[in-house]
Amino acid sequence: MAQWTSAMGSTQLARLLASQQARPGGAGTRRPPAYRALADGIRLLVLEGRVPVAARLPAERELAVALAVSRTTVAAAYEALRTEGFLESRRGAGSWTAVPAGNPLPARGLEPLPPEALGSMIDLGCAALPAPEPWLTRAVQGALEALPPYAHTHGDYPAGLPALREMLAERYTARGIPTMPEQIMVTTGAMGAIDAICHLFAGRGERIAVESPSYANILQLMREAGARLVPVAMADGLAGWDLDRWRQVLRDAAPRLAYVVADFHNPTGALAGEDQRRQLVEAARSAGTVIVVDETMSELGLDPDLDMPRPVCGFDPAGSTVITVGSASKAFWAGMRIGWVRAAPDVIRSLVAARAYADLGTPVLEQLAVNWLLNTGGWQAAVDVRREQARANRDALVTAVRRELPDWEFEVPRGGLTLWVRTGGLSGSRLAEVGERVGVRVPSGPRFGVDGAFEGYVRLPFTVGGAVADEAAVRLAAAARLVETGAGTGAEVAHPFVA
């Protein structure tokens, strides 16, 4: 019986391999044999999760044709992968990917590093900060005091606690967006909100337009839901959306949904202007596309003189085009798994009805904690602490990277938690792999793209500062030297299948 659970076509695998761009080799650079480069390329794709474990690979002859190499090269690469434990084969069943015993399964998204590993590893994989104390403790204490009346109920509130829904509606109204509690649904984090929206609006095979690059975990969520992702390139630097490209995609692809991060975009940090927001809503309305706007970074403006644009939903007074998603995870703490959806009342009713087959509701105690924060002024005080932490970390990280890696290019965002860095022509995938060996964990650019885009980038979050930021940059520089010289693994530099 075959032990593979999915299949990877030769064209798709060739495209992923070709995405592993790297700087041309110079003096001191070793160019590996073709079979070794192919084996290392596939191994890297498995370790990054871009080729799933237990995925059936193309037959040797088929892949050789797609890559324009000899079948002997492919056969030798497959044999090397089998020897190293990254491939298993059975006569009549083909060959499928694996991981050697003792290796962790590759992450398809950006899972946090386990706390027990933090002593030896600087974790730049997860864009999340520690809790802003004493506000977390105070919020939990306030929630416990408010809990007794709810303890006498069944505890299931599919739309969320009425008190929290009312408070969230009031916050939108205060921002100039009149909102009723009936337009709010409380969810288990922003991921839970977007998952529910995708299941309601975009069935398997439906097109969803996404920024390119975009948030890795959301891209993977949509892939696993069976969506067909349509990437729309961002404008250069921090200029936000390219409206001409958006109009073309909305017109030609007619996606059912579009997912965007207007405020301090993850990963680039871009902030979309008011006119961009207005034009995107108008284009989506004309195309019949519903825009899902991720506002999880909206409160993390870091520059004191920054004037925030009006929320995207402010340009959709009828509520037929924009669905807004918010969360406590970035502005407050990732461990507080509270998110919310703002949408038209009929959309909220549909989402609530569908929730009976999902998680029934969000934990009451955490909702009470967020409600306490919003009612007492603790939320704003905690956000002020968070901004101060992120601003100091941003400035320290920028200074350290510019000092240790002067060839790397980036623009400094005015808010958010992430720096999107062009790595001077080096492979982001190989930097990520070698980085773990020298004690720094960093996500590579292709995690934030569709079909292997952004190989020449990494994302650096503002999660460390001071001496730790300095040390992180030193370790990244060490990883870059290993990748550049080909001294880390067999094929860090030259890949023979890049067109």
Solvent accessible surface area in square Angstrom, and as a share of the most:
residue,aa,sasa,rsa
1,M,208,0.93
2,A,40,0.31
3,Q,97,0.43
4,W,88,0.31
5,T,114,0.66
6,S,44,0.29
7,A,70,0.55
8,M,12,0.05
9,G,39,0.37
10,S,14,0.09
11,T,96,0.56
12,Q,71,0.32
13,L,0,0.00
14,A,17,0.13
15,R,104,0.38
16,L,8,0.04
17,L,0,0.00
18,A,29,0.23
19,S,15,0.10
20,Q,0,0.00
21,Q,90,0.40
22,A,26,0.20
23,R,73,0.27
24,P,117,0.74
25,G,44,0.42
26,G,51,0.49
27,A,116,0.90
28,G,66,0.63
29,T,33,0.19
30,R,143,0.52
31,R,159,0.58
32,P,18,0.11
33,P,78,0.49
34,A,43,0.33
35,Y,82,0.31
36,R,51,0.18
37,A,0,0.00
38,L,0,0.00
39,A,0,0.00
40,D,5,0.03
41,G,0,0.00
42,I,1,0.01
43,R,22,0.08
44,L,3,0.02
45,L,0,0.00
46,V,1,0.00
47,L,52,0.26
48,E,12,0.05
49,G,2,0.02
50,R,31,0.11
51,V,0,0.00
52,P,38,0.24
53,V,45,0.26
54,A,21,0.16
55,A,1,0.00
56,R,81,0.30
57,L,3,0.02
58,P,6,0.04
59,A,56,0.43
60,E,41,0.18
61,R,147,0.53
62,E,87,0.39
63,L,0,0.00
64,A,7,0.05
65,V,117,0.67
66,A,42,0.32
67,L,19,0.10
68,A,95,0.73
69,V,40,0.23
70,S,62,0.40
71,R,116,0.42
72,T,104,0.61
73,T,22,0.13
74,V,0,0.00
75,A,33,0.25
76,A,36,0.28
77,A,0,0.00
78,Y,4,0.02
79,E,92,0.41
80,A,14,0.11
81,L,1,0.00
82,R,77,0.28
83,T,108,0.63
84,E,61,0.28
85,G,25,0.24
86,F,16,0.07
87,L,4,0.02
88,E,80,0.36
89,S,51,0.33
90,R,105,0.38
91,R,238,0.87
92,G,88,0.85
93,A,17,0.13
94,G,24,0.23
95,S,14,0.09
96,W,9,0.03
97,T,2,0.01
98,A,10,0.08
99,V,30,0.17
100,P,31,0.20
101,A,110,0.85
102,G,83,0.79
103,N,62,0.32
104,P,113,0.71
105,L,129,0.64
106,P,24,0.15
107,A,27,0.21
108,R,81,0.29
109,G,5,0.05
110,L,13,0.06
111,E,87,0.39
112,P,91,0.57
113,L,26,0.13
114,P,66,0.41
115,P,107,0.67
116,E,148,0.67
117,A,34,0.26
118,L,92,0.46
119,G,82,0.79
120,S,89,0.57
121,M,33,0.15
122,I,18,0.09
123,D,24,0.12
124,L,0,0.00
125,G,2,0.02
126,C,30,0.18
127,A,4,0.03
128,A,25,0.19
129,L,13,0.06
130,P,92,0.58
131,A,22,0.17
132,P,1,0.01
133,E,91,0.41
134,P,60,0.38
135,W,50,0.18
136,L,27,0.13
137,T,63,0.36
138,R,109,0.40
139,A,0,0.00
140,V,57,0.32
141,Q,100,0.44
142,G,8,0.08
143,A,1,0.00
144,L,95,0.47
145,E,143,0.64
146,A,44,0.34
147,L,52,0.26
148,P,73,0.46
149,P,90,0.56
150,Y,51,0.20
151,A,70,0.54
152,H,163,0.73
153,T,65,0.38
154,H,148,0.66
155,G,26,0.25
156,D,63,0.32
157,Y,42,0.16
158,P,51,0.32
159,A,16,0.12
160,G,3,0.03
161,L,1,0.00
162,P,82,0.51
163,A,43,0.33
164,L,1,0.00
165,R,42,0.15
166,E,88,0.40
167,M,32,0.14
168,L,2,0.01
169,A,2,0.02
170,E,87,0.39
171,R,72,0.26
172,Y,7,0.03
173,T,67,0.39
174,A,91,0.70
175,R,102,0.37
176,G,42,0.40
177,I,6,0.03
178,P,109,0.68
179,T,17,0.10
180,M,101,0.45
181,P,48,0.30
182,E,93,0.41
183,Q,20,0.09
184,I,0,0.00
185,M,4,0.02
186,V,0,0.00
187,T,3,0.02
188,T,50,0.29
189,G,0,0.00
190,A,12,0.09
191,M,60,0.27
192,G,29,0.28
193,A,0,0.00
194,I,1,0.00
195,D,52,0.27
196,A,31,0.24
197,I,0,0.00
198,C,2,0.01
199,H,124,0.55
200,L,68,0.34
201,F,31,0.13
202,A,5,0.04
203,G,42,0.40
204,R,185,0.67
205,G,32,0.31
206,E,69,0.31
207,R,91,0.33
208,I,1,0.01
209,A,0,0.00
210,V,0,0.00
211,E,1,0.01
212,S,14,0.09
213,P,6,0.04
214,S,0,0.00
215,Y,37,0.14
216,A,2,0.01
217,N,31,0.16
218,I,2,0.01
219,L,0,0.00
220,Q,16,0.07
221,L,25,0.13
222,M,2,0.01
223,R,82,0.30
224,E,115,0.51
225,A,21,0.16
226,G,14,0.13
227,A,15,0.12
228,R,127,0.46
229,L,28,0.14
230,V,28,0.16
231,P,60,0.38
232,V,2,0.01
233,A,40,0.31
234,M,21,0.09
235,A,24,0.19
236,D,130,0.67
237,G,39,0.38
238,L,48,0.24
239,A,59,0.46
240,G,2,0.02
241,W,6,0.02
242,D,37,0.19
243,L,19,0.09
244,D,104,0.54
245,R,113,0.41
246,W,0,0.00
247,R,88,0.32
248,Q,96,0.43
249,V,25,0.14
250,L,3,0.02
251,R,164,0.60
252,D,95,0.49
253,A,18,0.14
254,A,65,0.50
255,P,2,0.01
256,R,89,0.33
257,L,1,0.01
258,A,0,0.00
259,Y,1,0.00
260,V,0,0.00
261,V,5,0.03
262,A,0,0.00
263,D,4,0.02
264,F,1,0.01
265,H,1,0.00
266,N,7,0.04
267,P,0,0.00
268,T,10,0.06
269,G,3,0.02
270,A,2,0.02
271,L,39,0.19
272,A,3,0.02
273,G,31,0.29
274,E,74,0.33
275,D,80,0.41
276,Q,35,0.15
277,R,1,0.01
278,R,97,0.35
279,Q,50,0.22
280,L,1,0.00
281,V,1,0.00
282,E,86,0.39
283,A,17,0.13
284,A,0,0.00
285,R,106,0.39
286,S,106,0.68
287,A,36,0.28
288,G,53,0.51
289,T,3,0.02
290,V,14,0.08
291,I,0,0.00
292,V,2,0.01
293,V,1,0.01
294,D,8,0.04
295,E,11,0.05
296,T,17,0.10
297,M,3,0.01
298,S,17,0.11
299,E,38,0.17
300,L,0,0.00
301,G,15,0.14
302,L,0,0.00
303,D,33,0.17
304,P,128,0.80
305,D,110,0.57
306,L,32,0.16
307,D,130,0.67
308,M,78,0.35
309,P,23,0.15
310,R,103,0.38
311,P,10,0.06
312,V,1,0.00
313,C,5,0.03
314,G,9,0.09
315,F,25,0.10
316,D,5,0.03
317,P,127,0.80
318,A,86,0.66
319,G,14,0.14
320,S,78,0.50
321,T,5,0.03
322,V,3,0.02
323,I,4,0.02
324,T,1,0.01
325,V,0,0.00
326,G,3,0.03
327,S,6,0.04
328,A,0,0.00
329,S,16,0.10
330,K,28,0.12
331,A,2,0.02
332,F,0,0.00
333,W,81,0.28
334,A,33,0.26
335,G,35,0.34
336,M,6,0.03
337,R,87,0.32
338,I,0,0.00
339,G,0,0.00
340,W,19,0.07
341,V,0,0.00
342,R,17,0.06
343,A,1,0.01
344,A,15,0.12
345,P,39,0.25
346,D,81,0.42
347,V,24,0.14
348,I,3,0.01
349,R,155,0.57
350,S,46,0.30
351,L,2,0.01
352,V,36,0.21
353,A,69,0.53
354,A,50,0.39
355,R,11,0.04
356,A,61,0.47
357,Y,197,0.75
358,A,83,0.64
359,D,71,0.37
360,L,83,0.41
361,G,17,0.16
362,T,4,0.02
363,P,67,0.42
364,V,21,0.12
365,L,68,0.34
366,E,49,0.22
367,Q,0,0.00
368,L,8,0.04
369,A,2,0.02
370,V,0,0.00
371,N,20,0.10
372,W,66,0.23
373,L,0,0.00
374,L,23,0.11
375,N,86,0.44
376,T,75,0.44
377,G,43,0.41
378,G,1,0.01
379,W,5,0.02
380,Q,86,0.38
381,A,31,0.24
382,A,0,0.00
383,V,0,0.00
384,D,70,0.36
385,V,51,0.29
386,R,2,0.01
387,R,63,0.23
388,E,114,0.51
389,Q,60,0.27
390,A,0,0.00
391,R,73,0.27
392,A,62,0.48
393,N,20,0.10
394,R,19,0.07
395,D,71,0.37
396,A,27,0.21
397,L,0,0.00
398,V,11,0.06
399,T,82,0.48
400,A,0,0.00
401,V,0,0.00
402,R,135,0.49
403,R,125,0.45
404,E,56,0.25
405,L,14,0.07
406,P,104,0.66
407,D,95,0.49
408,W,18,0.06
409,E,103,0.46
410,F,32,0.13
411,E,96,0.43
412,V,50,0.29
413,P,1,0.01
414,R,97,0.35
415,G,0,0.00
416,G,1,0.01
417,L,2,0.01
418,T,1,0.01
419,L,0,0.00
420,W,29,0.10
421,V,0,0.00
422,R,117,0.43
423,T,0,0.00
424,G,18,0.18
425,G,37,0.35
426,L,6,0.03
427,S,0,0.00
428,G,0,0.00
429,S,0,0.00
430,R,3,0.01
431,L,1,0.00
432,A,14,0.11
433,E,28,0.12
434,V,0,0.00
435,G,0,0.00
436,E,83,0.37
437,R,143,0.52
438,V,44,0.25
439,G,9,0.09
440,V,0,0.00
441,R,38,0.14
442,V,6,0.04
443,P,6,0.04
444,S,0,0.00
445,G,0,0.00
446,P,3,0.02
447,R,40,0.15
448,F,0,0.00
449,G,1,0.01
450,V,27,0.16
451,D,67,0.35
452,G,4,0.04
453,A,39,0.30
454,F,49,0.20
455,E,6,0.03
456,G,21,0.20
457,Y,36,0.14
458,V,0,0.00
459,R,2,0.01
460,L,0,0.00
461,P,0,0.00
462,F,0,0.00
463,T,24,0.14
464,V,24,0.14
465,G,22,0.21
466,G,48,0.46
467,A,82,0.63
468,V,73,0.42
469,A,0,0.00
470,D,56,0.29
471,E,69,0.31
472,A,0,0.00
473,A,0,0.00
474,V,64,0.37
475,R,59,0.21
476,L,1,0.00
477,A,3,0.03
478,A,26,0.20
479,A,0,0.00
480,A,8,0.06
481,R,143,0.52
482,L,57,0.28
483,V,1,0.00
484,E,72,0.32
485,T,63,0.37
486,G,4,0.04
487,A,58,0.45
488,G,18,0.17
489,T,17,0.10
490,G,30,0.29
491,A,1,0.01
492,E,1,0.01
493,V,7,0.04
494,A,10,0.08
495,H,14,0.06
496,P,48,0.30
497,F,24,0.10
498,V,44,0.25
499,A,137,1.06
